[in-house]
Amino acid sequence: PISSIPGIVGPLMAERLMYTPSVIICVVFATLLCKLAENMPRAEYLSAVVILAWCGYAVRRNWGWRTPFAQGEQSMVSSPMSVNSYCNYAKALLEQRRYEEAIAVMEQSLKIMPEDPFVLFNLGYMHMESGKNYDVAIRAFQGAIYANPLDASHWYLMASTLVRMKRDSDAFTVGK
């Protein structure tokens, strides 16, 4: 959504990969418009029309990015196999305390990458924050720990969940 330049990658990667090329294209475009203005009468009107048309296209295309929810929904539609799209949308839902919706979105990302520690960690965190199903949170953290045992945040949140469950001795064992 940064430049309205079509690319072969999804919109999430396009923001990272297309930034520098889009700046270069803008500089080249401005240079060409200046050269055109030197050789053509009233070229500034043509330049203004082209620039306004391009801006209108960018605004129309990026309108879906006006809120985190709209952005998340649009990202999931345009990049249905992107775990990051689902995770970002779920985090926006979680910030609004819409726990059931956030968990449902995270479970969709789990279907894409069932053993991904990032997905399992976020799913566990959302279950923990909802306060309704700590056992599912523990299983998700265990999966994240199995996939990436060196990440201390997985261990920490599993211990925190155990404390919330009033299982202090188990939490202490995890924390060792």
C-alpha positions, 0 to 999 in steps of 0.5 A: 500500500505504500506506492500503488506499484503492482508487485509479485509478492503479497502486500505485507512483503511488498511494504518491505521489498518495494519501498526503495524501488517505489522511491526510485520510480517517484524520482524518475517520474518527477524527472520525466515530468520536469523534462516534459514540462520544458518541451510542452506547453501546459505540461504542468496541467498534464502533470497535475492530472497524472499526479492527482489520478495516481493519488486518488488510486492510492487513497482508494486502494489504501482505504481498507487500511484505515483501522487495524481491523480493516487492515487485518481483514484485508491482509487475511483476504489478500494473503490467505497463507500468511500467518502474520496477517492472522496474528496481526488481526488477532492481536488487534482483536485482543487489544479490544478484549474480543477474546473469542474472535481473537482465538478463532483467528489464531486457530485459523493461522494454526491450520496454516502452520500447526507447529509454528512456535510463534503461532502456538505462543500467541494462541496460548497467550490469547487463551491465557488472557481470556481467562477461560481455558487455561488448559488449552493455553498450557498445551499451546505453550508446551507446543511452542516450547517443544518447537523452540525450547530456547525462547524464555518467553514461552516458559515464562508465560506457561509459568504465569498461566500455571500461577493463574491456575493456582498451580504454584508448585508446577509454575515453580518447576517450569521456572527452574 
